[in-house]
């Protein structure tokens, strides 16, 4: 029967209930929605209300529940970004923003979100060095560095070095280190865009100090040493060390990639800033949002005169970071161990015990779950070829898609026909939220997940 009800002969036709749809302005006056307008903004809340009204017109929402449904549909913040639990087993997942900030760093960002003394000396009232306390914290973490500077990402750090030191000159680099970084960006293209010329030496698998020495000349800006952080070359190989390159008598710029400031026992093969500077590197560039565990930024550490020269270059102004990044970086350096390092150093036995507890809880709710051993990786262009022993909760494969729709969303991986919730990158205090997300995704007694897949 049509929504327009058939009337009895001689009686007035009934009014379509959809014509009683509350007006938008009336709904926005609801105290709950009015409070949301103050928190999220009128346009965002209005869009949600209009969307629920459209569903009501289609008969999907009762007229008396429009305001309630609109309140339930409101986002937590005015930004579209949604929180995600990283259960992929990739510690530094680029698509998830790489390193998660520590609680100390998040608190620092909130404190810095108002007006701050980012470039002001409150004692004298005069202008001060921008982000001086963050730079001091960085130098305390890397005593081998004479000075430090921060830009907006790792690629920017290398671009600034190339522009200031080698524009119109040559950068000598091994053919085996001409890497491609994320999203199709290639190191040669980045460096050439600065106006520098690349002088490639050696071969893909073998480059000796003599290869570099033969290429040096009056046009040499610096020698570049790049850590191939997202691939490995094995077999008949040879690469020159930083110490060997420093002995050539020209500036050596070392791009270490993953952002370790000091040696890490869990990753003995991963380069770090302290070791490279002690070996003679003039400048080290790195990312802050990888194994350092901080915000996205690019670090430049090294010879004091060289770093000051880069910091005063006109391009440095275009690449500078904001107060929120400086606050998060300083809190990461001064505060407790960040989540990235906690995940890296997690004990496999404890991960297995967590997986077993979660699997047992979920089985009690009717979910086909079991604990399994698996392997995690660093990701984010760090520690290529290194597998970290881990543990996961194994679920039917259909859960992988269902969990992306929960709140918070959960990103898992599918392996051998099963959905794996790898716990290495999941904080311990997120276990309860992870279990609840699985229950919601599976429906009553876990029926939705297993019914949809194996």
Beta strands, then each sheet from edge to edge (+ up, - down):
strand 1: 84-86
strand 2: 147-151
strand 3: 170-174
strand 4: 197-201
strand 5: 220-226
strand 6: 252-257
strand 7: 283-287
strand 8: 298-302
strand 9: 370-376
strand 10: 388-396
strand 11: 409-411
strand 12: 413-415
strand 13: 418-422
sheet 1: 1+ 11+
sheet 2: 2+ 8- 7+ 6+ 5+ 3+ 4+
sheet 3: 9+ 10- 13+ 12-
end
